[in-house]
Amino acid sequence: IKAMFSGSTRARFAPAAVRHFAKKAAPKKAAAPPAAAAPASSGPDPAHAPPIKLFGIHARYANATYSAASANGSLDAVEAELLAIQKTASEIGRAH
């Protein structure tokens, strides 16, 4: 069983595209910050925080989407896109 999970065996079964993506997505070593680097942020800007608290994996993406859209001033556009996705998903669900 140990041989089944070794790196060479795993690489043999993983499609080339997956291996390529994993290699690209692997974290790189961080370069030393410049001497005059800006101070680290203390967290997300409270002015762009979501209006309700959500928790879990789905919430991570929902909160990030809301915060980014709020900061960019594109909440209405993002809402329209999400409603279009919801409509498409419900139409596909009814078709099957």
Backbone torsions as a table, in degrees:
resi	resn	phi	psi	omega
1	ILE	NA	-38.3	-179.9
2	LYS	-58.9	-37.8	179.8
3	ALA	-66.2	-28.8	-180.0
4	MET	-64.1	-29.2	-175.9
5	PHE	-105.7	9.6	178.1
6	SER	-71.0	158.9	-176.4
7	GLY	-57.4	-43.0	-176.9
8	SER	-67.6	-39.3	178.6
9	THR	-68.1	-43.2	179.6
10	ARG	-62.0	-43.7	-179.4
11	ALA	-64.1	-32.7	-178.8
12	ARG	-67.5	-34.5	-178.0
13	PHE	-88.0	-21.1	-178.5
14	ALA	-77.2	131.8	176.3
15	PRO	-60.3	152.4	-177.5
16	ALA	-57.7	-39.1	-179.3
17	ALA	-63.2	-38.3	179.3
18	VAL	-67.7	-44.0	178.7
19	ARG	-61.8	-41.3	-179.7
20	HIS	-63.7	-44.8	179.7
21	PHE	-62.6	-44.8	-178.5
22	ALA	-62.0	-38.7	179.3
23	LYS	-66.6	-41.1	178.8
24	LYS	-68.1	-36.4	-174.9
25	ALA	-82.5	-12.0	-178.8
26	ALA	-61.5	138.7	-179.0
27	PRO	-63.6	138.4	178.0
28	LYS	-92.3	157.1	175.8
29	LYS	-67.0	131.9	-178.7
30	ALA	-74.1	137.1	176.3
31	ALA	-76.6	155.3	178.6
32	ALA	-64.6	135.3	-179.7
33	PRO	-67.0	147.5	177.2
34	PRO	-62.8	158.3	-176.6
35	ALA	-60.3	-34.7	-176.8
36	ALA	-101.5	36.8	-178.6
37	ALA	-67.3	149.0	177.9
38	ALA	-69.2	150.9	178.4
39	PRO	-62.9	148.8	-179.1
40	ALA	-64.2	145.3	178.6
41	SER	-70.7	145.9	179.4
42	SER	-86.2	3.8	179.1
43	GLY	135.2	-171.5	-178.9
44	PRO	-65.5	150.4	179.3
45	ASP	-68.9	120.8	-178.3
46	PRO	-60.9	-23.3	179.2
47	ALA	-66.7	-21.9	-178.3
48	HIS	-112.3	17.4	-179.8
49	ALA	-72.3	145.3	177.2
50	PRO	-60.1	148.3	-176.9
51	PRO	-71.5	-19.3	177.3
52	ILE	-127.1	152.8	179.4
53	LYS	-87.0	125.5	175.2
54	LEU	-121.5	151.2	-178.9
55	PHE	-135.2	151.7	178.9
56	GLY	110.6	179.4	-177.5
57	ILE	-63.7	-45.6	-179.8
58	HIS	-60.1	-34.3	-178.8
59	ALA	-68.9	-33.6	178.6
60	ARG	-56.4	-45.6	-179.0
61	TYR	-74.7	-38.6	178.2
62	ALA	-63.5	-45.3	179.7
63	ASN	-64.6	-42.1	179.5
64	ALA	-64.8	-40.8	179.0
65	THR	-64.3	-44.8	-179.9
66	TYR	-63.2	-47.0	-178.0
67	SER	-62.0	-43.2	180.0
68	ALA	-66.5	-43.7	179.9
69	ALA	-65.5	-37.7	178.4
70	SER	-65.3	-44.5	-179.5
71	ALA	-64.8	-33.4	-179.5
72	ASN	-87.4	-6.9	-177.9
73	GLY	72.6	28.7	-176.4
74	SER	-120.9	32.6	180.0
75	LEU	-59.9	-41.6	-178.7
76	ASP	-64.9	-41.3	179.8
77	ALA	-66.1	-42.2	179.5
78	VAL	-65.8	-40.4	178.0
79	GLU	-60.9	-43.7	179.2
80	ALA	-62.1	-41.2	179.1
81	GLU	-65.4	-42.3	179.6
82	LEU	-66.5	-38.2	176.6
83	LEU	-65.3	-37.1	176.7
84	ALA	-65.1	-39.9	176.9
85	ILE	-63.8	-44.0	-179.8
86	GLN	-61.5	-43.0	180.0
87	LYS	-63.3	-44.6	179.2
88	THR	-62.5	-43.0	179.8
89	ALA	-63.6	-40.1	-179.8
90	SER	-69.7	-35.2	177.9
91	GLU	-66.7	-40.0	178.7
92	ILE	-66.3	-40.0	179.0
93	GLY	-63.2	-36.8	178.8
94	ARG	-73.3	-28.2	-178.3
95	ALA	-72.3	-22.2	-177.8
96	HIS	-100.9	NA	NA
